[in-house]
Amino acid sequence: MIPVEYFAVVSFALFAIGLAGVAATRHFVLMIFSIEVALVAATLIATVFFYFNTGGNIMLLLFTIWTIAASEAVALVAFYRYISKYETNMDVAKLSKLRDK
């Protein structure tokens, strides 16, 4: 069996990549992808710790994670369509112009 520490290191690396992606770019879509990478890291570490602490019964946690991911995807698609209707540039610094429309 793979030790928990390996999963923690992989999860920390994924979270660091996601955080660096958010900090490095101002493009909305790339920021969302970076946030998704960070959420995958959080999901990985939560799943691993839940698995080891409950003896393998992780269906409730997985159902919760899938529900949150599905609702997030719907909200992001709706927000992206709203922004792209008014603004062709996805620069986050320029999103404040949407208040005037």
C-alpha positions in Angstrom: 0.0 0.0 0.0 1.2 3.5 -0.8 2.0 5.6 2.3 -0.1 8.7 3.1 2.9 10.9 2.9 3.3 10.3 -0.8 -0.3 11.5 -1.4 0.4 14.5 0.8 3.5 15.5 -1.3 1.6 15.1 -4.6 -1.3 17.1 -3.3 0.9 19.8 -2.0 2.7 20.0 -5.4 -0.6 20.2 -7.3 -1.9 22.9 -4.9 1.4 24.9 -5.4 1.0 24.6 -9.2 -2.6 25.9 -9.0 -1.7 28.7 -6.7 1.2 29.8 -8.9 -1.1 29.7 -11.9 -3.6 32.0 -10.3 -0.8 34.4 -9.2 1.0 34.4 -12.6 -1.8 35.1 -15.0 -4.6 37.6 -15.5 -6.5 35.7 -18.1 -9.8 34.5 -16.6 -9.9 31.1 -18.2 -6.4 30.2 -17.1 -7.2 31.4 -13.6 -10.2 29.1 -13.5 -8.0 26.2 -14.7 -5.5 26.9 -12.0 -8.2 27.1 -9.4 -9.4 23.7 -10.6 -5.9 22.2 -10.2 -5.9 23.5 -6.6 -9.3 22.0 -6.0 -8.2 18.7 -7.4 -5.3 18.8 -4.9 -7.7 19.4 -2.0 -9.9 16.7 -3.2 -7.0 14.2 -3.4 -5.8 14.9 0.1 -9.4 14.8 1.5 -10.1 11.5 -0.2 -6.9 9.9 1.0 -7.4 11.0 4.6 -11.0 10.1 4.6 -10.2 6.7 3.2 -7.5 5.9 5.8 -9.6 7.2 8.7 -12.9 5.4 7.8 -11.5 2.1 6.7 -12.3 2.5 3.0 -15.9 3.7 2.9 -15.5 6.9 0.9 -18.7 7.0 -1.1 -20.3 9.8 0.8 -17.2 12.0 0.4 -17.0 11.2 -3.3 -20.7 12.0 -3.9 -20.2 15.4 -2.1 -17.1 16.2 -4.2 -18.9 15.3 -7.4 -21.9 17.4 -6.5 -19.7 20.5 -5.7 -17.7 20.0 -8.9 -20.9 19.8 -11.1 -22.4 22.9 -9.5 -19.1 24.8 -9.9 -18.9 23.8 -13.6 -22.4 25.1 -14.3 -21.7 28.4 -12.5 -18.4 28.9 -14.3 -19.9 28.2 -17.7 -22.8 30.7 -17.0 -20.3 33.3 -15.8 -18.0 32.8 -18.8 -20.9 33.2 -21.2 -22.1 36.3 -19.5 -18.6 37.9 -19.6 -17.9 36.8 -23.2 -21.2 38.4 -24.4 -20.0 41.8 -23.3 -16.3 41.6 -23.2 -14.0 39.8 -25.7 -10.9 40.4 -23.6 -10.7 38.0 -20.6 -8.2 40.2 -18.7 -9.3 40.2 -15.1 -8.1 43.7 -14.6 -10.6 44.9 -17.2 -13.6 43.1 -15.8 -14.6 46.2 -13.7 -15.9 47.7 -17.0 -18.9 45.3 -16.7 -20.4 47.5 -14.0 -21.0 50.3 -16.5 -23.0 48.2 -18.9 
